[in-house]
């Protein structure tokens, strides 16, 4: 009998030891729950999530998981508010930010009534948190409550008067409430403190376009394009907007020009939406092209992958050539080349190494261009020693043939001088 009792105690001890060795930590349990959510195994994940929060009620990531689920999938408002409050209490800075984050989740996912349910108690706790009023205003606007929406946006702006995002939303709400004059005044408020706001001009463009005030609309979207110089993603988008505006107006040539410019900067969408696609087999042909300041060139490159090489000329004179370059590959590599008088007039070497972000000053090399000295020698059929990156080699003029590229949004054909290496 004593042996049996000893065996039972030993078995219990071993079982306890094995359990202790295999029991997961809180973080390991959460990682398992994450995996279950990724597998969309919600039936197993949700009970485990609740159990974890019973053991560790302040586990922020677990709380955020449960809030996310309940905000979008259930009507557990009280539990959502309880979990939000717990996350906020544990934040040392900006405790209201968790309410802001999930408020935008609601309005971005058509849960506008839910957004208001969450913002009301949040505003009671954080009455100076202007974003909470913006979110409630957006939700009310989506629900058709324009007066309440305007009141909330104005409250947010009373706390932060130069809040550009809130002013743009207020302008849109006023315009939607058939108050175009009030909407335009909100845009004027933005431009008073931020005259270079491309977002303000784009918003007002939409108003003018809707009102069929075509000239004002085009002026504003062109201003947005001008203000996004160097911001290629936004500039490409605005060029596409202008292309489609011209297309709607039946101004086919300008629509095609702007769509091609947008394409060169990486926005291929407008070109496919035009009512009339450009005929690339019939480019504009010119025999003398003015290589002047403020001109835009783009070459389509086929090397490893297809992309555009874009050069926007800032300065072109006998003393200096300056241009910004961009490659419209996935990385949108860009930089700047500056050639001084010596380079422009005398250089016999070419700079062909384009590194992202580089601002390169050239005195003994040219880039994209050849120097006047090289060009004049080639035109007289002399052989010229040129270093293209692999040492000096002899080149001579081969022939003149058509060459196609984009220049100032137009597909241009020019007579290009081709040179070849002499063996």
Secondary structure, DSSP 8 states (H G I E B T S, - for coil): -HHHHHHHHHHHHHHHHHHHHH---HHHHHHHHHHHHHTT-HHHHHHHHHHHHHH-TT-HHHHHHHHHHHHHH---HHHHHHHHHHHHHT-SS-TTHHHHHHHHHHHHTT-HHHHHHHHHHHHHH-TT-HHHHHHHHHHHHHTT-HHHHHHHHHHHHHHSTT-HHHHHHHHHHHHHTT-HHHHHHHHHHHHHH-TT-HHHHHHHHHHHHHTT-HHHHHHHHHHHHHHTTT-HHHHHHHHHHHHHHHHHTT-HHHHHHHHHHHHHTT--HHHHH-SS---TTS-EE-S-----SS-EEEEEEESSSEEEEEEEEEEEETTEEEEEEEE-STT--EEEEEE-HHHHHH--BB-----TT-EEEESS-BSSS--HHHHHHHHTT--EEEESSSSEEEEEEEEEEEEEEEETTEEEEEEEEEEEE--
